[in-house]
Amino acid sequence: MHIGLIGGIGPAATEFYYRALVKLYAKAGRRLELTIVDADAREMVSNLEAGNRQAQATVFARYIDRLKGAGCEAAAVTSMGGHFCMDILEPMSSLPLVSALPALQAHFSERNITSVGVLGTRAVMESRLYGLAGVEVLTVPRDELDTAHANYVSMAVAGQATEDQRAYFEDAAMRLVSAQGAQAIVLGGTDLFLAFDKPCYPYPVIDAALVHAEEIARLGMR
């Protein structure tokens, strides 16, 4: 299957998906057919923060039309934050969409995970992973959402994490586990791998982008 990715939101996340898909296809001994369109990260962040779901879905739909024109047979948005308009985008899309949300739900269910702490954009955190069923989704206190969101967006746009940003997210994750009882920490922002770059942590870390990439590869090779 020829896969289409909406990338550029942000650049580091696009590279993460590309590297993950290349590795997964190489491991399976399969040839990857892939086309990526470059979206505007600042435009998406602006629509995300304003709650302009229809506007962003319309933007994404235009990118998907380009992917279809390039021969793609399915498309995915390489951003958990970008999933904030997925329910509007799906009926508009000219290609089938591979969403991260069903893949995450299956991932938790298979591992008997019933409680997760999620970090990411305000939309991801406030919506509790967009209302994902079957798992209790915990996040930072409401009065801390703006701080977490600002740290994440700044890191995503820059394509790198500062030491202060690493320290903030690691502390937030530890509090979700020790104070709220999360069984695992979900990197609910595609660029959070920039902050969680150590080989191991004192709690399980689930990278939503990697789970999504694995689902894209599975469907692409089916």
Backbone torsions as a table, in degrees:
resi	resn	phi	psi	omega
1	MET	NA	135.3	176.2
2	HIS	-82.7	114.0	-175.2
3	ILE	-94.4	140.5	174.5
4	GLY	-116.5	131.8	177.9
5	LEU	-116.7	136.4	167.7
6	ILE	-90.1	107.8	-176.3
7	GLY	-108.5	-167.6	177.2
8	GLY	84.7	2.9	-174.5
9	ILE	-129.4	75.4	-7.8
10	GLY	-97.2	-174.0	-175.5
11	PRO	-59.6	-40.1	-179.7
12	ALA	-64.4	-36.2	178.6
13	ALA	-66.0	-39.9	178.1
14	THR	-60.5	-45.3	178.5
15	GLU	-62.9	-38.4	179.0
16	PHE	-59.7	-48.7	179.8
17	TYR	-62.7	-43.4	-178.6
18	TYR	-61.0	-49.1	-179.5
19	ARG	-62.8	-41.0	-179.7
20	ALA	-63.2	-44.2	-178.9
21	LEU	-67.2	-41.3	177.5
22	VAL	-58.5	-44.7	-178.7
23	LYS	-65.7	-43.5	-178.3
24	LEU	-65.2	-40.9	179.4
25	TYR	-70.5	-38.8	178.4
26	ALA	-63.3	-40.9	179.4
27	LYS	-61.8	-35.7	-179.3
28	ALA	-85.2	-4.8	-178.2
29	GLY	69.1	30.4	-178.1
30	ARG	-114.9	155.5	178.7
31	ARG	-90.2	130.2	-179.7
32	LEU	-88.7	123.4	171.6
33	GLU	-106.0	115.3	-170.0
34	LEU	-145.5	136.5	171.1
35	THR	-129.9	136.7	-179.3
36	ILE	-121.3	132.4	169.8
37	VAL	-104.2	146.0	-175.6
38	ASP	-98.5	108.9	178.7
39	ALA	-86.8	171.7	-179.1
40	ASP	-97.7	110.2	-177.8
41	ALA	-61.2	-41.4	-177.4
42	ARG	-67.1	-36.3	177.0
43	GLU	-63.9	-44.1	-179.6
44	MET	-66.1	-41.6	178.7
45	VAL	-61.3	-40.7	179.1
46	SER	-62.5	-45.5	178.6
47	ASN	-68.3	-36.1	178.4
48	LEU	-63.0	-47.7	-177.0
49	GLU	-69.3	-28.4	179.0
50	ALA	-88.6	-6.3	-177.7
51	GLY	71.5	24.9	-178.5
52	ASN	-84.3	73.7	-175.4
53	ARG	-67.1	-42.6	-179.7
54	GLN	-64.0	-43.2	-179.2
55	ALA	-61.6	-44.0	-178.2
56	GLN	-71.5	-36.4	176.8
57	ALA	-61.7	-38.8	178.1
58	THR	-64.3	-41.1	177.0
59	VAL	-61.9	-49.1	-179.7
60	PHE	-61.3	-39.0	-178.8
61	ALA	-61.2	-36.4	177.7
62	ARG	-66.0	-40.9	177.7
63	TYR	-63.9	-38.7	179.9
64	ILE	-65.7	-36.2	175.7
65	ASP	-60.5	-38.4	177.5
66	ARG	-65.4	-41.5	178.8
67	LEU	-63.2	-41.3	177.7
68	LYS	-61.7	-41.3	178.7
69	GLY	-63.5	-25.7	178.2
70	ALA	-85.4	0.9	177.0
71	GLY	99.4	6.5	-179.5
72	CYS	-69.5	149.3	-178.4
73	GLU	-111.1	-11.6	176.1
74	ALA	-157.2	158.1	-176.3
75	ALA	-136.3	156.6	177.0
76	ALA	-144.4	148.4	176.1
77	VAL	-96.0	121.6	-175.3
78	THR	-86.8	53.5	-179.0
79	SER	-162.0	124.4	174.1
80	MET	-66.6	-38.5	175.8
81	GLY	-58.9	-37.9	179.8
82	GLY	-65.3	-14.9	177.6
83	HIS	-74.5	-1.2	-178.3
84	PHE	-65.0	-18.9	179.6
85	CYS	-116.1	17.3	-173.3
86	MET	-60.3	-38.7	-177.7
87	ASP	-67.6	-27.2	176.0
88	ILE	-82.0	-37.3	-177.1
89	LEU	-67.9	-38.8	-172.5
90	GLU	-54.9	-48.2	179.2
91	PRO	-71.8	-16.6	179.3
92	MET	-87.7	-22.6	-169.6
93	SER	-69.8	137.5	177.7
94	SER	-84.6	-3.3	176.2
95	LEU	-130.1	154.6	171.5
96	PRO	-61.4	141.9	-179.3
97	LEU	-104.9	139.5	174.0
98	VAL	-101.6	102.3	-177.7
99	SER	-87.3	148.1	177.5
100	ALA	-75.3	-23.1	-169.2
101	LEU	-68.5	-48.3	176.2
102	PRO	-62.0	-34.1	179.3
103	ALA	-65.7	-41.1	177.2
104	LEU	-64.9	-43.6	-179.6
105	GLN	-59.7	-42.9	178.4
106	ALA	-66.6	-38.5	179.6
107	HIS	-60.9	-46.3	179.3
108	PHE	-65.3	-43.7	-177.1
109	SER	-62.5	-43.8	-178.3
110	GLU	-63.4	-26.5	-176.6
111	ARG	-105.0	9.3	-180.0
112	ASN	55.3	38.1	176.7
113	ILE	-91.1	120.9	-176.3
114	THR	-112.8	-8.1	-178.2
115	SER	-146.9	122.1	-179.6
116	VAL	-129.9	149.6	170.9
117	GLY	-100.3	130.5	-175.9
118	VAL	-117.4	137.7	174.4
119	LEU	-122.9	148.6	-180.0
120	GLY	162.9	-147.7	177.1
121	THR	-72.8	166.8	177.7
122	ARG	-58.6	-41.2	-178.2
123	ALA	-61.6	-42.6	179.8
124	VAL	-65.7	-43.5	-177.1
125	MET	-73.0	-48.2	-178.5
126	GLU	-61.9	-37.5	-177.6
127	SER	-81.2	-2.5	-176.4
128	ARG	54.8	58.8	-177.3
129	LEU	58.5	45.3	177.0
130	TYR	56.9	37.4	175.3
131	GLY	71.7	29.5	-179.4
132	LEU	-55.3	130.2	-176.4
133	ALA	-87.3	157.3	172.2
134	GLY	85.7	2.3	-179.7
135	VAL	-149.7	142.7	174.9
136	GLU	-82.1	123.1	-177.3
137	VAL	-107.5	118.0	-179.3
138	LEU	-105.8	153.4	177.1
139	THR	-151.9	-175.6	-176.5
140	VAL	-68.0	159.8	178.2
141	PRO	-56.6	152.0	-175.8
142	ARG	-55.5	-37.9	-178.3
143	ASP	-75.4	-0.7	178.0
144	GLU	-109.6	-3.2	-176.9
145	LEU	-60.2	-41.7	-179.3
146	ASP	-62.9	-39.2	179.4
147	THR	-64.9	-46.8	179.5
148	ALA	-62.5	-43.5	-179.4
149	HIS	-62.9	-46.4	-178.8
150	ALA	-62.4	-42.5	177.9
151	ASN	-62.2	-42.6	-178.4
152	TYR	-66.1	-49.6	-176.8
153	VAL	-62.1	-43.1	178.9
154	SER	-59.3	-43.8	179.7
155	MET	-65.6	-43.6	-177.4
156	ALA	-64.2	-43.3	-179.3
157	VAL	-67.8	-38.8	-179.3
158	ALA	-74.6	-26.4	-177.9
159	GLY	76.5	17.8	177.3
160	GLN	-159.1	155.5	-179.0
161	ALA	-106.4	138.5	173.6
162	THR	-83.3	166.7	177.3
163	GLU	-63.1	-36.5	178.5
164	ASP	-64.2	-40.1	179.2
165	GLN	-67.5	-41.4	175.8
166	ARG	-58.3	-47.9	-178.0
167	ALA	-62.1	-41.1	-179.4
168	TYR	-62.4	-50.2	-176.1
169	PHE	-67.8	-36.7	177.1
170	GLU	-64.9	-40.2	178.3
171	ASP	-66.4	-42.4	179.2
172	ALA	-61.9	-41.2	178.9
173	ALA	-63.5	-43.6	-179.9
174	MET	-62.5	-38.3	178.7
175	ARG	-67.4	-36.4	178.1
176	LEU	-64.1	-34.8	180.0
177	VAL	-79.5	-52.2	-172.1
178	SER	-77.8	-36.7	-176.3
179	ALA	-93.8	-32.1	-175.3
180	GLN	-108.8	-10.9	174.5
181	GLY	84.6	22.7	178.0
182	ALA	-65.0	136.6	177.9
183	GLN	-76.6	-27.3	-178.5
184	ALA	-153.5	158.7	175.7
185	ILE	-104.2	126.8	178.3
186	VAL	-100.3	122.7	173.1
187	LEU	-77.9	90.7	-174.7
188	GLY	-86.5	8.8	172.0
189	GLY	-121.6	129.5	-173.0
190	THR	-58.1	-31.6	-176.5
191	ASP	-87.3	2.2	-177.5
192	LEU	-66.9	-14.9	175.0
193	PHE	-61.9	-20.4	177.7
194	LEU	-67.5	-33.1	-179.3
195	ALA	-90.3	-33.7	-179.6
196	PHE	-100.3	74.1	-173.9
197	ASP	-113.8	14.9	176.6
198	LYS	-85.7	156.1	-178.9
199	PRO	-65.8	-27.1	178.6
200	CYS	-155.4	158.9	179.4
201	TYR	-134.7	162.1	-178.7
202	PRO	-78.2	21.7	177.7
203	TYR	-155.3	154.5	176.8
204	PRO	-65.6	136.6	177.5
205	VAL	-117.8	124.7	178.9
206	ILE	-112.3	116.3	179.4
207	ASP	-87.7	110.3	-177.7
208	ALA	-60.0	-34.6	-179.6
209	ALA	-65.9	-39.1	179.3
210	LEU	-68.5	-41.4	176.1
211	VAL	-59.2	-42.0	179.4
212	HIS	-64.9	-46.2	-179.4
213	ALA	-60.9	-39.5	178.5
214	GLU	-63.4	-37.6	178.3
215	GLU	-69.7	-39.3	176.7
216	ILE	-60.3	-45.6	-179.7
217	ALA	-63.9	-42.8	-179.2
218	ARG	-59.9	-46.1	-179.8
219	LEU	-70.4	-38.1	-178.7
220	GLY	-65.1	-30.5	-179.0
221	MET	-95.0	-2.4	-176.2
222	ARG	-67.0	NA	NA
